[in-house]
Amino acid sequence: MASSISRRRFNQTVLAGAGLGAMAGLFGKAYVGKAYAKDPLNFQAIWFNDPEFIGYMIAIDNGYYDAEGLSINYMPGGPDVIPEGALLSGKADISLTNLLGAAKAISEKGAPLKIIGAQFQKSPAGVISMAASNIKGPNDLIGKTIACPPISLSTFQATLAVNNIPKDKVRVVPYTFDPTPLVSGMVDAVVDFVTETPYLAEQKSGSKTSSFLFGDVGLPLYIDLVTVTSDTLKNKRSQLAKFMRASRKGWAENNADTAKYPTKFAETWFKGNGSSLEAENFHNKAQIALMAHPKGIFALDDAGIEASLASLGKVGLKGSKDMFDTSVLSEV
């Protein structure tokens, strides 16, 4: 589920915030490709604008999609946006989804969706604690109080099960993506993305944090999956390949200097998001290793697919290789 209006600070932003509707307008229509005769594609992000999506923003601003003959309508996500629904309703041609949501739509609802790429080879989701708590792995959670958002509860419980830790040995309380309870000592750890929360907690406390990823302790999952409908895959294959090729250029440009674009986007894509430049730089740098693959961003391979499908089974969801289609990647 890795911020411009960050998961960590969603509640704070809502209180601050009249700007969400305006942001959707600004960073959707205002950034549509410049050329008039280009193929249009509606692209639905999974969350509000933040460094998690910076490669696409760079590709828009630097004209990489234009050069491929595409006009991209970028649509921010948020808690009220269901990426799979955007695809099925025809609002989006391409959506970023998480594997749990996509698998549920496909296996339980019969949704005709296909995953054609994975932005994150390893999910940024994990357990974050203050270093003084000496929590280094699942076994260290026994007897502790962990704050976990409802959306991550099944994943967290599956992680406990995989590591043979009875649920009743760990106290779980609600979490609203705010590290204050962790910093204040109200909880021993939180379940969140490691791409920003450690920075926020360290800034608030002046002390070091520690973390481990679910993917490193028995529950690997692809996330931010490039997902389309079967019809779009059939009818817009060449445009999808162009989208992925231009997006790769955007991510390569970002990864060459992770401090460049958060600064550049402070008054455009990230304006008014309630985050800080320092937090965005931390986030942008922290996520690179989680997206890396020898064959480039979006790569799907048999090992990763099998591992993700096994993890789905551990959280009680059905999945199959038919959910994935790697053919577009071969054309990128």
N, C-alpha and C positions, 0 to 999 in steps of 0.2 A: 501496500500500500500501500525517501526519502525523502529556506523556502520563502518565496516572495510574499505570499500570505501563507505562512508556513502552517503545516499541520500542528506544529507545536504552539502556534499562537493564533489559531483560528478564532477562539472565543474573543480574544483581545481585539482582533481585527473586525469582527462583527460589530462590537461595541463602537469601534472607531468609525466604521464604515460605510458611508454612503456610496463609496466609489465602485462597488462591484459591478453594477450594471454599466456604469461608464467605462470601466476597464474592459468589459466584454465587448463593448462597441469599439473602443479604441484599438484593442489588440486583436480584433477580428477583422472588421471591414477596413479599418485604416491601414492594415498591413497586407491587404490583398496584392498579389503581384501586379507590377506596373503595366505590363504589356496587355493589349486589348484582345489579341487573337490567341491567347494561350489557353491550354486545357485547365479548367477549374477543378480543384479538389478541396473539399471541406475536411479539415483536420481537427479532430477533437482531442484535446489534452485530457489527462486524468485528474489534474488538480490545478489550483491557481498558479499563475505565472511565478516561477522560481528557477533556480539554476538546474533543476531536474530536466528542464525543457530548453535550455539555453542553446543547444546545437541547432534546433529548429528555428529559433529566433534569429540566430546568426545567418542561417541559410536564407531566410526571408530578407533581412536587411542588406546582406551582401550580394543579393541577386543570384544565388545559386539555383533556386527554383526557376527563376526567370530564364536562366541560361538553358534549362532543360525543357523550356516551353510550357511551364506550369504556372498557374495562378493559384496560390495557396490562401485559403481563408482559415486562419488559425483561430480556434475557439477554446478559451480557457475552460478548465474543469472546475470542480468544487464539490462540496458534500451533497448538493442537490442534483448533480449531473451523473447519469448512469451511462457510461461510455458504450456499453453494449446496446442500450436503448437508442442512443444516437445513431448507431449503425442500422439497426433494424427499422427505425422510422424514416431512414433516408436523409436525416439531417447531416450525417457525416459519411464521407467515403472511407475515411481511415480514422480509427480511434486507438489510443493507447489504453490497454486494459490490464488488470492484474489477472493472474492465472486462475485464482479461485473464482472470481466473478465470471470470467469467460467460460470456465469449465462448467459452472453451475448453469449458465444460460444454455450451453450446448447440450449437456447431458440431461438436464431436468426439463428444459423448455423446448428442446429441439431446434434451437436457434441455428440458422445456417451461417455460422461464423468460421473463419479460418485465420489462424495465427501465422503470419508470414515473416515475422522477425521478432527479436527480443532485444530491447535496449539494454536492460540489466541482465547480465549473465548470472549475477548473484544478488539476491534481494538485500537492500540496505537495512531491512528490519532485524532487530535484535534486542538484547537486554543491555541497558545502560545503568551503571551504578557509580557512586563515588569510589575512587580507588581505595580509600580507607576502609571500605566495607569488605574488601578482599573477595569480591565475587568475580570469579574468573571463568566459571562454566556452570552448566545446569546443576550439578550436585551442590554447588554453593548456595543455591536458592532454597534449599530445605530449611524450613523454620523462618523464612524471611517473608516480608510483605512486599508484593510486587504490584505496581500500578499498571494496568493494561487496558487499552481502549477496546470496546466491544468488538470492533471490526477485526481485531487481531487475536481475540480470545481463543478461537479454535486452533489457530496456528501455535499459540503459546502452549495450550494444553497438549497438542500433539507433540511438541518439543519435549515436554515433561514425560509423556508416555514413551517416546522413542528412547529416552535416557533412563527409563525404569524408575521414574519419580512419581509416587502417588500424588494425585491432585490435592488430597487433604493435607499434604505435608508443606504446601505453599499457600500462603494467604494472598488472594488476589482482590484488589480493589479497583474501582473505576479510575480511568485516566483521561484527561482532556487535552493532551498534547501540550502540557505546560510543565516545565521541569521544576517548578517551585517546590512541590512536595518532596522531590528528590533532594534538592539543595537544602531544604529545611530539616531533613531527617524524618519527615512523616512517613516515608516509605524507604525501603532499602534499594529498590531499583525500579526502572520504568521500561515498558516495551515501546519502542519508538524506532525511527530511522537514525542510524548512526552518522548520517551525513550532516546533521546540524545540532541535534540535541546535546552532544558532548560539549560543543563549543559554548552553547548557551548556558549550560550548567556550570562550566568552569568560569565563565565570565561572572555569573551571579555569585558564585561561592569563593572564587579565588583558589580553589583546590582542584586537583586532577580527577579525571573520571576514568572509568574502565568500561569495556563493553565486549560483547561477543555476538556474532551473527547467528541466526537460526540455521543458515546454510552451512555453518561450520560445525554444527552439533547435531547433524542428522536430518535436517529438513531443508534441503536445497530447493529453490524455486526461481524460475524466471519471473521477472516483473516488467512492467511497462512494455507490454507486448504490442507489436504493430499488428492490428487486427482489422479485418475487412469482412464483408459478406461474400458468400460464394459468387453472387452475381457480379460484384465489383471485381473480384479476382478474375472472372471470366471476361468481362467486358472492358476493363481498364488496366489490364496487365502491364502494358508498356508505361502507362502513367505511374503505376505503383513502383516499377523499377526505377523510373526517373526520380520519383519522390525519395526513395531510399538512397539513391546515389547522391543526390543533392544534400540530403540530411547528413550523410556520412561526411561530406565536405564541411558542413557546418560544425559537426562535432570535432573533426580533425583540427579545424581552425581554433576552436575553443581550447582544446587540449594542449595546443602549442604554448598557450599563455593563459592560465586559468584566472589570472587577476585582471586581464584586459577587459573582458566583456561585462562582468558585473559592474565595473566602474562606468563603462560606456552606456549601459542600460539603466543606470540609476534614475534617470529622468524620463525614460520611455517605458520599456517593458516592465520594469520593477518599481515604477514610481508609486509612492503612497502605499507600499505593501506592509509597512510595519516592521520590516526586518532591518538589518544594518549591512553596510558594505562588508564589514569584517565577517559577519555570519555567512553572507553569500559567498565570499571567497573561500571560507572553510568548506562549505557545502560543495562548491564547484570542484575543488581539489580532491575532496574525500571520495567523490563518486566515480572518479575516472577508473580506478582499479576494479571497481565492481562492474563496469561496462566492458572491460577489455576482453578481447578474444583474438587469437592469432589470425582469424579470417576477417576481422573487422567488426565494427559495431553492427548489431542486428543479427549476427550469426546464430544459426540454429544447428546443433549437431546431435547425433544419436545419443551420445552420453548425457548431454544436457536435457534432452527431451525425456529420456528414460528416468533420469533423476527427478525431474519435475513431476512426471506422472506418478512416480512412487510416492512423492510427498503429498500429492493430491489424495492418494489412497489413505494416507496416514491421518488426514483431516476429514475423512469420510466422504470424499467426492470422487466421482467417476471421471476418468479421462482416458483418451486413447490417442495413438499417433495420428489418427485421422483429423484431429483438431489442428494439426500443423501442416503447412504446405511450404516447403523450402524451395520451390521451383523459381519464384521471383528472385530470390537471392542469387541464383545462378546467372541472372541477367543483369545484375547490378554492376 
